[in-house]
Amino acid sequence: MSEETHKNMSREDRLAAKLRENLRRRKAQAREMTESASESLPKPRSES
């Protein structure tokens, strides 16, 4: 967000924008965590 846009927004609008930004960042972090966790787990062997 540019500074000028930031000044024109109400406090509630700024807080809502920050919350959305935070939620996106946390979802991305959670996705990375689950991907790295699944990569580090050993692959199950198929018994033939």
Contacts in CASP RR format, 6 or more apart in sequence:
PFRMAT RR
TARGET T0000
AUTHOR 0000-0000-0000
METHOD contacts of the structure
MODEL  1
MSEETHKNMSREDRLAAKLRENLRRRKAQAREMTESASESLPKPRSES
1 17 0 8 1.000
6 14 0 8 1.000
9 17 0 8 1.000
END
